[in-house]
């Protein structure tokens, strides 16, 4: 979005971007009414809806396609070798989903692994200090851990079209500021197209905001799919690989975690009428 703003690809008169340092800060701004929408993971959006904040997905930014990983120290090379090991994981729906998948695939019992709750900002330090034997994490920490010689035991390529980052806006805002949302969404797709056609220039522009080199900025997209307009229309529809379908898989996990109440549904979760016409 920052590149779209810099290039003037959406209306600055209609839309103001407020950058935050973390997802937690973004969620707080949304909760406090300081912003009308935010970039959230799908599980974060479901938590807001459970609190009575009526949000609707108008855009899928990206889909994890290998960015979320289960990494382990050598000599651990397979999931079934995690028996008795310390496995660090964030206390989130995505973390719980990854845990559920590796237990299902490996046949391991949950009690056979020492699950260590860790917030994302503590992942790298815990790994460096040897506090864990394996870790469920994502980029850019995943790249740092891999460079220490860790083995990738499982990643989100095995569960495609499941872990989403989305643009969620309040339903009342979607009705009142439809033109502004359409302008913002269209600008996002222009930026994605520029990234695909001219990655060197895009990396340079992103690095100016993120710091570091253009190569480092581009590496932040490693393991992610950036769906275009056509793919977004499919994801915001009622297909088997849609956002609503992914939400239906997440709901029972989050309810079991105790972070969502019984009876919550994915009904009315998405809208595709803010997407530009496909060329």
C-alpha positions in Angstrom: 0.0 0.0 0.0 2.8 2.4 0.7 4.2 2.1 -2.8 0.7 2.7 -4.2 0.5 5.9 -2.0 3.9 7.0 -3.2 3.0 6.6 -6.8 -0.4 8.2 -6.4 -2.3 5.1 -7.4 -5.2 5.8 -5.1 -7.0 9.0 -4.0 -5.1 10.6 -1.2 -8.1 12.8 -0.7 -10.3 9.8 0.0 -7.9 7.6 1.8 -5.3 8.2 4.6 -2.9 5.4 5.4 -1.8 5.1 9.1 1.3 3.0 9.5 1.8 1.0 12.7 4.7 -0.9 14.1 2.9 -4.2 14.8 -0.4 -6.1 14.2 -1.2 -5.4 17.9 -1.0 -1.7 17.3 -3.2 -1.9 14.2 -5.8 -3.9 16.1 -5.8 -1.4 18.9 -6.3 1.5 16.5 -9.2 -0.3 15.0 -10.7 -1.1 18.4 -10.3 2.5 19.4 -12.1 3.8 16.3 -9.0 5.6 15.1 -9.1 3.8 11.7 -11.9 2.4 9.6 -10.1 -0.7 8.5 -6.8 -2.6 8.8 -4.6 -5.3 7.3 -5.3 -8.3 9.5 -4.8 -12.1 9.4 -8.0 -14.0 9.0 -8.0 -15.2 12.6 -7.5 -11.6 13.9 -10.5 -10.6 12.0 -12.6 -13.4 13.4 -11.6 -12.3 16.9 -12.9 -8.8 16.2 -16.1 -10.1 14.9 -16.6 -12.1 18.0 -16.2 -8.9 20.0 -19.0 -7.3 18.1 -17.0 -5.3 15.6 -18.7 -6.0 12.3 -15.9 -6.3 9.8 -16.0 -7.5 6.2 -13.1 -8.7 4.0 -12.8 -6.6 0.8 -9.4 -7.7 -0.4 -6.9 -10.6 0.1 -3.4 -9.2 0.2 -1.5 -12.5 0.3 -1.8 -16.2 1.0 0.9 -18.2 2.9 2.6 -20.6 0.4 5.5 -21.8 2.4 6.1 -18.7 4.5 4.8 -20.4 7.7 7.2 -23.2 8.7 7.9 -25.9 11.3 11.7 -25.7 11.7 13.9 -28.0 13.8 17.5 -28.2 14.9 19.7 -30.9 13.5 19.6 -33.9 13.8 15.8 -33.7 13.8 14.7 -34.3 10.2 11.1 -35.5 10.5 7.9 -34.6 12.5 7.9 -37.9 14.3 11.3 -37.1 15.8 9.7 -34.2 17.8 8.7 -36.7 20.5 9.9 -35.2 23.8 11.2 -32.1 22.1 10.5 -28.4 23.0 8.4 -26.9 20.2 7.9 -23.1 20.3 4.7 -21.7 18.8 2.7 -18.4 19.0 -0.5 -18.6 20.9 -2.6 -17.7 17.8 -5.1 -19.4 15.5 -2.4 -19.9 12.8 -0.1 -21.4 15.4 -2.9 -23.8 16.5 -3.7 -24.6 12.9 -0.1 -25.5 12.2 0.0 -27.6 15.4 -3.2 -29.5 14.5 -1.9 -30.2 11.0 1.5 -31.6 12.1 -0.1 -33.8 14.7 -2.6 -35.1 12.2 0.1 -35.8 9.5 2.6 -37.3 11.9 0.2 -39.2 14.1 1.9 -37.8 17.2 -0.1 -37.3 20.4 -0.1 -33.7 21.6 1.2 -34.7 25.0 4.3 -36.3 23.4 5.6 -32.9 22.5 6.6 -30.1 24.9 4.7 -27.1 23.4 6.3 -23.8 24.4 4.1 -20.7 24.0 6.1 -17.8 22.4 5.1 -14.5 21.0 6.4 -13.9 17.6 8.9 -11.2 18.8 10.5 -13.8 21.1 11.0 -16.4 18.4 14.5 -15.5 17.3 15.9 -14.9 20.8 14.5 -18.2 22.0 16.1 -20.0 19.1 19.4 -18.3 19.6 19.5 -19.1 23.3 18.7 -22.7 22.8 15.4 -22.6 24.7 13.6 -24.6 22.1 14.4 -27.6 19.8 11.9 -26.7 17.1 9.8 -23.7 16.1 6.6 -22.8 14.2 7.3 -19.4 12.7 7.2 -17.3 9.5 9.2 -14.9 7.5 11.4 -13.0 8.2 12.3 -15.0 11.3 12.0 -18.3 9.4 14.8 -17.2 7.0 17.1 -16.3 10.0 16.5 -19.7 11.6 17.1 -21.5 8.3 20.4 -19.8 7.9 21.5 -21.4 11.2 21.2 -24.8 9.6 17.7 -25.7 10.8 15.6 -28.3 8.9 12.2 -27.5 7.4 9.9 -30.3 8.6 6.6 -28.8 7.3 5.3 -25.6 5.8 2.2 -24.0 4.6 2.6 -25.3 1.0 1.1 -28.5 2.5 -2.1 -26.6 3.5 -2.7 -24.2 0.5 -5.3 -21.5 0.5 -5.6 -21.5 4.3 -3.6 -18.7 5.9 -4.6 -15.3 4.6 -3.7 -11.6 5.2 -6.7 -9.5 4.3 -8.0 -5.9 4.2 -10.9 -5.8 6.7 -13.1 -2.7 7.0 -16.1 -1.9 9.2 -19.3 -2.8 7.4 -20.8 0.6 8.0 -17.7 2.2 6.4 -18.0 -0.2 3.5 -21.4 1.3 2.8 -20.6 4.9 3.5 -17.2 5.1 1.8 -17.4 2.7 -1.1 -15.6 4.9 -3.6 -12.7 5.4 -1.2 -12.4 1.6 -0.7 -12.5 0.9 -4.5 -9.8 3.5 -5.0 -7.6 1.9 -2.4 -8.1 -1.6 -3.7 -7.4 -0.6 -7.3 -4.2 1.1 -6.1 -3.1 -2.1 -4.4 -3.5 -4.1 -7.6 -1.5 -1.5 -9.5 1.3 -1.9 -7.0 1.2 -5.7 -7.2 1.4 -5.5 -11.0 4.4 -3.2 -10.7 6.1 -5.6 -8.3 5.7 -8.4 -10.9 6.7 -6.4 -13.9 9.6 -4.4 -12.4 10.8 -6.0 -9.2 14.1 -4.1 -9.1 12.3 -0.7 -9.0 9.7 -2.0 -6.6 12.4 -3.4 -4.3 14.2 -0.1 -4.3 11.0 1.8 -3.4 10.0 -0.7 -0.6 13.5 -0.6 0.8 13.3 3.2 1.2 10.5 2.6 3.7 11.5 -0.7 5.2 15.2 -0.1 5.4 17.9 -2.4 4.2 18.4 -3.4 0.5 16.0 -3.9 -2.3 16.8 -7.6 -2.2 15.9 -7.8 1.5 12.6 -6.0 0.8 11.7 -8.5 -2.0 12.7 -11.4 0.2 9.9 -10.4 2.6 7.5 -11.7 0.0 9.2 -15.1 -0.1 6.7 -17.9 0.5 3.7 -15.7 -0.2 1.2 -15.7 -3.1 -0.1 -12.3 -4.1 -3.5 -12.9 -5.7 -4.5 -10.7 -8.6 -8.0 -9.4 -9.3 -9.2 -12.7 -10.8 -7.8 -14.7 -7.9 -9.4 -12.3 -5.4 -12.8 -12.7 -7.0 -12.4 -16.5 -6.6 -11.2 -16.1 -3.0 -14.0 -13.7 -2.1 -16.6 -16.0 -3.7 -18.1 -19.2 -2.4 -15.5 -21.7 -3.7 -13.9 -24.5 -1.8 -10.6 -22.4 -1.6 -12.4 -19.2 -0.5 -11.8 -17.0 2.5 -15.1 -18.2 4.0 -14.0 -21.8 3.5 -10.8 -21.1 5.4 -12.7 -19.4 8.1 -14.9 -22.4 8.5 -11.8 -24.5 9.1 -10.4 -22.0 11.6 -13.6 -21.5 13.7 -13.6 -24.9 15.4 -9.9 -24.6 16.2 -10.3 -21.1 17.7 -13.5 -22.2 19.6 -11.5 -25.1 21.1 -8.8 -22.6 22.1 -11.4 -20.6 24.0 -10.8 -17.4 22.0 -14.1 -17.6 20.1 -17.6 -18.3 21.5 -19.7 -21.2 20.4 -22.1 -20.4 17.6 -19.9 -17.9 15.7 -20.2 -18.3 11.9 -18.5 -17.1 8.8 -21.7 -15.8 7.4 -21.4 -12.4 5.6 -17.6 -12.4 6.0 -16.6 -11.1 2.6 -17.6 -8.7 -0.2 -16.2 -8.8 -3.8 -18.0 -5.7 -5.1 -15.0 -3.4 -4.3 -12.7 -5.3 -6.7 -11.9 -3.6 -10.1 -13.3 -5.1 -13.3 -11.0 -7.8 -14.7 -9.1 -6.8 -17.9 
